Amino acid sequence: MNRVVLIGNGFDLSHGLPTKYENFIDWYWDERVRGFSNCLSKDSKDPLCLIENASDTWSMFSYYLPHYHKAFNGKELIDYINTHPSQYRITKSHFFNNILASVETNGWVDIENEYYKLLTYAALENYSASNIKELNNQLQYVEDLLVKYLVSVSSTGTTTIDSIRAKIYAPINPQDISIEYSDRFRTYIESCMSQPVSTWEEKIDCYGLNKLSLISIEDYIRDSKIYHLDYPKMFLLPNRILLLNFNYTNTADAYINDKVSYQVHIHGELSNPKGIIFGYGDEKDTKYFKLQELNENECLSKIKSIKYMESDNYRKVLSFIDSEPFQIFIMGHSCGNSDRTLLNTLFEHKNCFSIKPFYYINKDTGKDNYLDLVQNISRNFTDMKLMRDRVVNKTYCETIV
């Protein structure tokens, strides 16, 4: 039995990295304001927005800024500019305006989903080749900025968290096993019991366990009773663990145990910006099929399932899940529709016997996001009966930290 650990943005957040999109937007405004010092025009423009000054050049504005607005950060200064329309004007692209509106209303934003909504509108409802190309240019610009931002916040490295490491390498809880897989699970345990002692000595060594130095392996097999079931702990340790990282950062690198686990950065990593995959990935959406029928490559240039073909990472994942039965751990991934193609492949795979979400508790409200996660997970299934059997109920789930 193997394990696939889905690592999403919540994993980075748990390690103290400011990787929410609203953090990124705040940084963007800081960068725009810093850029005023080199702008010799009354217009400061990038693919996302145009900021106009009715009187001075922005370089002059930047020169006098410290004398009048010392306390302003980037966002505060933009807010100030917005409240003085007779002097300044900000014209945002539709895409950027939707991003900001989502942050303002919901406190978060799915940039890739906002992109897809505008793409399908421009391609299917009000066709405009120029608008599609402009939208793709804007998404590419956001991607380039995001890489720059993530490099700046993750360059100092992070400290591993013992409780997260313990969960990644924990034995499989028999209570997590789906009813569909229960008979196969018992057969697996029986096959484990028939294997020679040397096999288990090697596996226990790979996990760094040292109880064998104190007692014989026969006693270990007899005494290692967990979860009140008669399954020795060693039989429940995953044979291999795949850290399937949806982030671009290297936070999860420190959790690799070369004897047991390895990592796939399915969307690329910061060390190779050209290999970054940023876009939308829901082939099951009805509008996606209509995009394909247009025979317009520009419509598909930012679709993740197409971009996956540029590396062998997707094949590595398929090879892993085809090799033997596996459990899925969800650590910090929202399981939103922007990754639906890949998540559906994982969740409904014939070898998947359990899907265990690790939830987050809001410190301010005391509420957790377990149900939100399950609702998102359900959207990646086509068979709801299968979903209810495979997803571990809250009784046996834990927080990520």
N, C-alpha and C positions, 0 to 999 in steps of 0.2 A: 504493500500500500504506500502511495506517495502523498505529497501535500503540495498544493499550489497556494502561495500567499499573494493575494492581490494588494499591492502597495499603491495607495493614492495620496492625494494632497494632505489628508488628515494625518498621515504618518509623519510628514515633515512638520506639520503644525504641532504634533505631540512632542517633537524634539525642539520646539521653540523657534522654528524658522517662520518669519512673517511672509508666508507664501499664499495668503488669500489674494484673490483678484483685487479686492479693495485696497490691499497694501500696495499692489502693483500700480493701481491707478493713482494713489497718492504720490508714489515715486515718480510717475510720469509727469504730474504737474510740477513737482520739484525740478525735474529736468527741463521742462519747458521754460520755467522762470529763469533758471540758470542760463538757458540759451539766449535770453534777451540781451545779454551783454555783448553778444557777437552779431546782433541783428541791426544792420544799418538802415533798415527800412521801417516804415510805419506798420507794415504787415509782417506778422510772424506766422508762418504757415508750415504745416506738415500734412501727411495724408489723412490725418484724423480731424484736424480743425484749423481754422484761420482765426487769429487774434489780431484785431485792428486797433490802432491808436490814432485818434483824430488829430493830435497836435505834434507830439514828438516822435522821434524814432525810438525803437525799443531799447537801443543801446543807451540813449540818453535817459530814458526812463529807469533803466537798470543802474545807471551812474548815481542818480539822485535817490534811488529807492532806500538805501541804508539810512538816509537822513530823516526819512518820514515814516517808514514802515519796518522798523527793525524786528518786530515780533512776528512778522508774517512768514509762514511757510508757503510752499507752492500752492496748496489747495486754498489756503486762506486768502492768498493774493488773488487767485482766480475768482473766488467768491466776491472779493472787493470789486474786481473789474466788472463782474456781472451786475453789481448793484449801481454802477455808474454808466448806464447805456449812452448818455450824451457824449461821453469821452471815449469809451471803449466798446468794442463789439466782438463777441465770440460766435463764430459760425461753425457748428459741428456737423460732421457727416452723419447720415442716418444711422449707420452702424455704431459709431461712437456714442451718439445720443442715446441709443437703446441700451448700450452697456452702462452708461452713467445712470440712466433712469432705473435700471434693475438694481444697481448698487444702492441708490437712494431709497427705493421702495422696499426691497427685500433684504438689504444688508449683504447681498452676495450676487454673483452673476455667473452664468455659464456662457462665456464668450463664444465658444464653439457652437452652441445652440442658437445664439443670437445671429451668428453668421449664417447658419443653415436656413433660418426663417427668411432672412433677406435674400439669400441665394435662390430659394424656391420661388419667392415672389418675383424676383427679377427675371427668372428663367421661365416660369410657368404661367404667371398671372399677368405680368406686364413686361413682356420680353424686351430686353435691352442688352445687346452684346457689350456695349460700353460700360453699362452699370455693373455687369457681371465681372468684367475685367477690373474695374475700379474697386469693387468689393474685395476681390482676391488680392489686389495690391494692398489694400488696407489690412486684411488679415495677415499678410506676409509682414507688413510693417509692425503689427502688434506682436507677431512671433519673434521678430528680431529684437524688439524692445524687451520682451519677456525673458529671452535668453540673457540679455545684458543685465536685467534686474536680478534674476536668479543667481547669476555668477556673483553679483555684488553681495547678496545676503547669505550665500552658502560657502563662500571662499574660506571662511575661518574654520569650517568643520563643525561637527556636532559630537556630543557625547552619547554613547549608547545607554539605553535604559534596560536595566536588568529584568524588569517584569515583562517587557516586550520580547526580549530574547527568550525568556522562559516559555512564553506562549508560542513563539514560532517553533521551538524545538520540543514542545510538550508531546507526550504520547496521545494518541487518538482516544477520545472519550467514547466508549461503546454506546453511550446514550446519544451520541451525535449521528450514529449510523441510520440511514434511511431504512424504512420497512422493506422497500424494494430490494435493498442490498443485504438484508440481515442473514439470509441463508448463505450467500456467498461469503459473508464475513466469518461465519462459523466454520465454513470450509477452509478459509484462509488460516484461521487460528489452529485448526487441526493439522494443517500442513506445516505450520511453524513448529509445532510440538514434535514433528517427526524429523526435523533437521538436526544435524550434529551439534554438540555443545560448542565446538570451535566457531561455528557461524555466529553464535550469539556473543561469544567473547569478543569477536572482531567488531560487531555492531555496537556493543556497549562501549568499546574503546573509541569508536568514531564519535560518539556522543559525549565523550569525556567523563563518563560515569566511572566511579572507582569502587563501588560496593563489592565487586568481585575480589578485591584485595583483602577483604575482611572475612568473607564466607565463600563457600563453594558455589559453583554455578547451579548445582542441583537445589541447594537451599535457596538461592536467589529466585529460581523459577517457582519454587513452592511458596516462598514468603512474599513475593512482590504482587500483592493483591491490591488493586486500586479500583475506585468507583464502586466498591462493594460487589464487584463481579469477579468471577474466577478466571481472569485473563492476566497473565504476568505482564508487567510493564514493558519488558523488552519486546514482546510480540506486538505491542501497540505503537512502538516508535516508527515513524515513517522511514521507508527505505531511502527515499530521496526527497528533497524539498526544493521546489522552484520558487524563487522570489521573483514574481512577475511584476516588475516595477513600471508603473504608468507615469511616474515623475521623471523629470529631467535631471534632478539633483542626485548626489552620490550618498545621501543620508543612510541608505540601507547597506552600503558597502561593508560597514563594520560588523554587520550581522551574518556575514558569510562564514560558513564552516566548510572548508574545501573538501572535507571527507564526506559531507552529507548534503550540502546545499550549493546551489549556484544561482546566478541572477541573469535575467533578461530585461534590458531596458527596451520595452516594446515600442516606445515612442522616441527613442534616441536619448542622448545624454549631452550635457553641456560641453563636454570635452570635444564633441564633434558637432558643431552647430548646423552643418550642412545636412546631417542625418536626422535632424529633429522632425517629428511628425506632429503637426498641429492642424486640426480641422474637424471634420465631422465624420462619424462612423456608424451610420444606421442604414444598412442595406435593406432592412425589412420595412422601412417606412414606404408607404404607397407613392409618395412624391419622388422617392429616389428612382423608382422604375421609370417614371416620366422623365427624369433628368437624363437617364440613359438613352431613352428613345429620341431625345433631341439631336443626338449625334454631334454634340458640341463639347469638345474636350475641355474647354475652359470651365464648364460646369462641374467637372469631375476632378479638377486639378488639386483640390484641397480636401478630397474625400479620403479618410484614413485607410479604408480597405484597399484603395488604389496605391497609396503611398507605402503600404506594408510591403509591396513588391520590390522596393528598392533595397531591401536587406533580407537576410535569412532569419531574422528574429521570429517572425510568425511561424515559419517552418519548425524552428526549435521548439516552440510552444506546442504545436501539433504533434510533434514527435514525442514529447514528454507525456501528454495526456493520452496518447494512443498506446503507450508502453505498458501501463497497468492501472488499476483502479486508483483514484485519488480523491482526497478531501480538499475543499477550498476554504481558506481563511480570507476574510475581507478586512483589511487593516487600513482604514482611512480613505477607501475608495467609495465615492457616492453611488456608483453603479447607475449613473445617468445614461440617457439615450445616446450621448455622443460617443460612447464605446459599445453600443448595443451589438454590433456585428460580432465582435470578439467575445463579449460576455455571453451571448447566446450560445456560441460554439462551446464555451466552457461549461455553462450551467446545464445544458441539455445533453452533454456528451454521455455516451453509454457507460463510460468508466467513472463518472462522477457519482459518489455515494453520499456526499454531505456538503452543505454550504453553510459556513458558520460566520456570521457577521460580528465584528467587535465594535461595540457602539461607543458613543461619546455622551457625557453628561454635561449639560450647560451649568456652569458654576453659579450663574445669576438666577436662573429659574429652577434649577434642580431637575429639569426634565431631560430625558435622554432621547436619542434619535433612532432607537431600534426600529420602531414602526416605519419611520421615514425610509430607512435603509431597506426594509422588507418590501415596501411599496415600490421602491426603485428596482429592486431585484426582480419583482414580479413582472415588470415591463420588459424584462429581457427573456422571459419565457413565452413560449407558445402553448405549453401544456401546463395549466394551472394545478392540476392534480399532482403532477410531477414536482412542481414548485413547492407545494405544501408538504410533500414528503421529504424533500431534500434539504430545505432550509431549516436549520436548527432553531427550536423555539427558545424564547427568551430565558426560560428557566435554566438552560445550560450554556447561555452565552455570557460574555464578560465585557467589561470596558477595555478599550485598547491599551490604556495605561493602568 
